[in-house]
């Protein structure tokens, strides 16, 4: 093997240097003196080439061959060590991912529930767990049954009292979930005077309460589900665009006082749905970040407002069919179909939709090159 390496390394190549003579072997194994193939013996030491003393012209052929073999071995070792140095790193410096320079959109996204300012590690660990969540319930359609016909009759009666044209059906669907002042000024356009807005909004609530007669009926499974959340000590908030006085009276009537630690009424916000102001304010009162709050509603306006507030939404399909509420994170027919495990799974999802908070780049459509479709007219045809 050494003979083959030596032969391929030096003897098989063309002469590199013209100087002193050197005996070379040919096919006939005869010694020939070549003045052309004269070069000094080179030695590789640490990738530096230094000339060694020249071999004798008329010396022992065996000693010359051994020198050539030694030179070939040194060359082979030098090349091998160079490849090893290039392949194996000397310094094992691995980069530790601290998440400081994490780019937005990478998976998994950072846990927004973590708060590095907390000095209690147990409290910090509890916040990062999926059990750290808050529930925000709508009043009508989720806790108690909703009656759209009474709402429609109240608006029609108010329009007749004020001498206004009765609102159409699609207008009434549009103002569902809005505050009365917001609906009167922005959609119905009956007045912009703040005093008149407060008077008409109050009168509309009086008509509605008179039509309802103080009768409230709980939705199927709502009371059982609220009891389960109470047993697991999950904070709950109640939001509604009804006045606080009417809301507290209804809660006392059906016997669920003490269940909700936070109540957001019409007096607490400026706008109703689809604006997310109610849900954001309820999350602030619960001391929860929006990403760990779950909203329970029964309309697409609720789903839109919850997602705008960067919250998860569970839709209850008691007024709209299931296929119309597909934008929600979870759709059920009754609240008792849910479990705490379902809520924890929703809270554990760090969706990339709510991750970076940076505006998305809109791609401009590429303009296709204009190609003329006009056909050429053959003069010979005419």
KAWOJO-V536751 format. One record per run of one state. SS is the DSSP state (@ for helix, = for strand, . for the rest). FROM is the first residue (numbers start at 1). LEN is the number of residues. If there is no record, write none. Layout:
ss=SS from=FROM len=LEN
ss=SS from=FROM len=LEN
This chain:
ss=. from=1 len=1
ss=@ from=2 len=10
ss=. from=12 len=10
ss== from=22 len=4
ss=. from=26 len=5
ss== from=31 len=4
ss=. from=35 len=7
ss== from=42 len=4
ss=. from=46 len=2
ss== from=48 len=4
ss=. from=52 len=9
ss=@ from=61 len=27
ss=. from=88 len=33
ss=@ from=121 len=8
ss=. from=129 len=5
ss== from=134 len=5
ss=. from=139 len=1
ss== from=140 len=1
ss=. from=141 len=3
ss== from=144 len=1
ss=. from=145 len=3
ss=@ from=148 len=15
ss=. from=163 len=6
ss=@ from=169 len=6
ss=. from=175 len=5
ss=@ from=180 len=8
ss=. from=188 len=6
ss=@ from=194 len=19
ss=. from=213 len=5
ss== from=218 len=1
ss=. from=219 len=3
ss=@ from=222 len=10
ss=. from=232 len=4
ss== from=236 len=4
ss=. from=240 len=4
ss=@ from=244 len=11
ss=. from=255 len=7
ss== from=262 len=3
ss=. from=265 len=1
ss=@ from=266 len=3
ss=. from=269 len=8
ss=@ from=277 len=10
ss=. from=287 len=3
ss=@ from=290 len=3
ss== from=293 len=5
ss=. from=298 len=2
ss=@ from=300 len=9
ss=. from=309 len=3
ss== from=312 len=5
ss=. from=317 len=5
ss=@ from=322 len=4
ss=. from=326 len=4
ss== from=330 len=3
ss=. from=333 len=2
ss=@ from=335 len=3
ss=. from=338 len=2
ss=@ from=340 len=9
ss=. from=349 len=3
ss=@ from=352 len=3
ss=. from=355 len=28
